[in-house]
């Protein structure tokens, strides 16, 4: 009699596990819940083993339903975590793109500033030449240019910095340079 009960229990567990995890009906509706699985287990148990079979089937079915529900919750949680990671990766990618875009915007501005400095140096050197000073090679700031600027500043009573500036260039142009 005991052996018959064990066989019945094994058959019930197998049927319920297959129904709860593989059958389209089970995954589509009521049999995914513990209550639905218990009802299915009771029905199968009643058919297979009568009154005692129905009680055992309901208990086993309820247990299988709980396991299925826990699995569904785990899948939902894992899907949510994957979605969260994907959103985080996309946010990081967008952030990097924005930083790259801003860096590219700043680079031309820096290049323009450098070319503006180069123009200031060249214009200052040309003005120095017109005023009779030797700034050396035109287009690049060098020691000769610094010495020529200091000499001009000293002669005109200006602060001797030796560096080109817009104010210095205006002064030199005003004085014939």
C-alpha positions in Angstrom: 0.0 0.0 0.0 2.9 2.3 0.8 4.5 1.6 -2.5 1.3 2.5 -4.3 1.2 5.9 -2.5 4.8 6.7 -3.4 4.2 5.8 -7.1 1.0 7.9 -7.0 2.9 10.8 -5.5 5.7 10.6 -8.1 3.2 10.4 -10.9 1.3 13.4 -9.5 4.5 15.5 -9.1 5.6 14.7 -12.7 2.2 15.5 -14.2 1.9 18.8 -12.2 5.5 19.9 -12.9 5.0 19.2 -16.7 1.6 21.0 -16.7 2.9 24.0 -14.7 6.0 24.5 -16.8 5.3 23.2 -20.3 1.7 23.1 -21.2 0.3 26.1 -23.1 -2.8 26.1 -21.0 -0.8 26.3 -17.8 1.4 29.1 -18.9 -1.4 31.1 -20.4 -3.7 31.3 -17.4 -5.1 30.0 -14.1 -2.6 27.0 -13.7 0.3 29.4 -13.2 -1.1 30.3 -9.8 -0.8 28.1 -6.7 -4.6 27.9 -6.4 -5.0 26.9 -10.0 -2.3 24.3 -9.7 -3.9 23.0 -6.5 -7.2 22.6 -8.3 -5.5 20.8 -11.2 -3.7 18.5 -8.7 -7.0 17.8 -6.9 -8.7 16.9 -10.1 -5.9 14.6 -11.3 -5.6 13.1 -7.8 -9.3 12.5 -7.7 -9.2 10.7 -11.0 -6.2 8.7 -10.2 -6.6 7.9 -6.5 -10.1 9.0 -5.3 -10.6 11.1 -2.2 -7.2 10.7 -0.7 -5.7 11.2 -4.1 -7.5 14.5 -4.4 -6.1 15.8 -1.1 -2.6 14.7 -2.0 -3.0 16.1 -5.5 -4.2 19.4 -4.2 -1.2 19.7 -1.8 1.3 18.7 -4.5 -0.4 21.0 -7.1 -0.3 23.9 -4.7 3.4 23.3 -4.0 4.2 23.2 -7.7 2.1 26.4 -8.3 4.2 28.1 -5.6 7.4 27.0 -7.2 6.1 28.2 -10.6 5.1 31.5 -9.2 8.5 32.0 -7.5 10.1 31.2 -10.9 7.9 33.8 -12.6 8.8 36.4 -10.0 12.5 35.6 -10.5 12.2 35.9 -14.2 10.4 39.3 -13.9 13.1 40.5 -11.5 15.9 39.4 -13.8 14.2 41.0 -16.8 13.8 44.2 -14.8 17.5 44.1 -13.8 18.5 43.5 -17.5 16.4 46.5 -18.5 17.9 48.6 -15.8 21.4 47.7 -16.9 20.6 48.4 -20.5 19.1 51.8 -19.5 22.3 52.6 -17.5 24.5 51.6 -20.4 22.5 53.8 -22.8 22.7 56.7 -20.3 26.5 56.2 -20.1 26.7 56.1 -23.9 24.6 59.3 -24.3 26.7 61.0 -21.6 30.0 60.1 -23.4 28.6 61.3 -26.7 27.6 64.6 -25.1 31.1 65.0 -23.5 32.7 64.2 -26.9 30.5 66.8 -28.6 31.3 69.4 -26.0 35.1 68.6 -26.3 34.8 69.0 -30.1 33.1 72.4 -29.7 35.9 73.6 -27.4 38.7 72.5 -29.6 37.9 74.8 -32.6 37.5 77.6 -30.1 40.9 76.9 -28.7 42.3 76.7 -32.3 40.7 80.1 -33.1 42.3 81.5 -30.0 45.6 80.2 -31.1 45.2 81.6 -34.5 44.1 85.0 -33.1 47.3 85.0 -31.0 49.3 84.2 -34.1 47.7 87.1 -35.9 48.4 89.4 -33.0 52.1 88.4 -33.0 52.4 88.8 -36.7 50.7 92.2 -36.7 52.8 93.4 -33.8 56.0 92.2 -35.6 54.9 94.0 -38.8 54.2 97.2 -36.8 57.6 96.9 -35.1 59.3 96.7 -38.6 57.4 99.8 -39.8 58.7 101.6 -36.6 62.3 100.6 -37.3 62.7 97.6 -34.9 63.9 94.1 -35.9 61.4 91.5 -34.5 63.2 88.6 -36.2 61.2 86.0 -38.1 57.6 87.2 -38.7 54.8 84.8 -37.7 56.3 83.2 -34.6 57.0 84.7 -31.2 60.8 84.6 -30.5 63.4 86.2 -28.3 64.1 88.9 -30.9 60.4 89.9 -30.9 60.4 90.1 -27.1 63.5 92.3 -27.2 62.0 94.6 -29.9 58.8 95.0 -27.9 60.7 95.8 -24.7 62.8 98.3 -26.6 59.6 100.0 -28.0 57.9 100.0 -24.6 61.0 101.5 -22.9 61.3 104.2 -25.5 57.6 105.2 -25.1 57.6 105.0 -21.3 55.3 101.9 -21.2 55.4 99.0 -18.8 58.1 96.7 -20.2 56.5 93.3 -20.6 57.9 92.1 -23.9 54.6 90.5 -24.8 52.3 91.5 -27.6 48.8 92.7 -26.7 45.9 94.5 -28.4 46.6 97.6 -26.4 50.3 97.6 -27.5 49.4 97.1 -31.1 46.9 100.0 -31.0 49.6 102.1 -29.4 52.1 101.2 -32.1 49.6 101.9 -34.9 48.7 105.2 -33.4 52.5 106.1 -33.3 53.1 105.2 -37.0 53.4 101.4 -36.8 
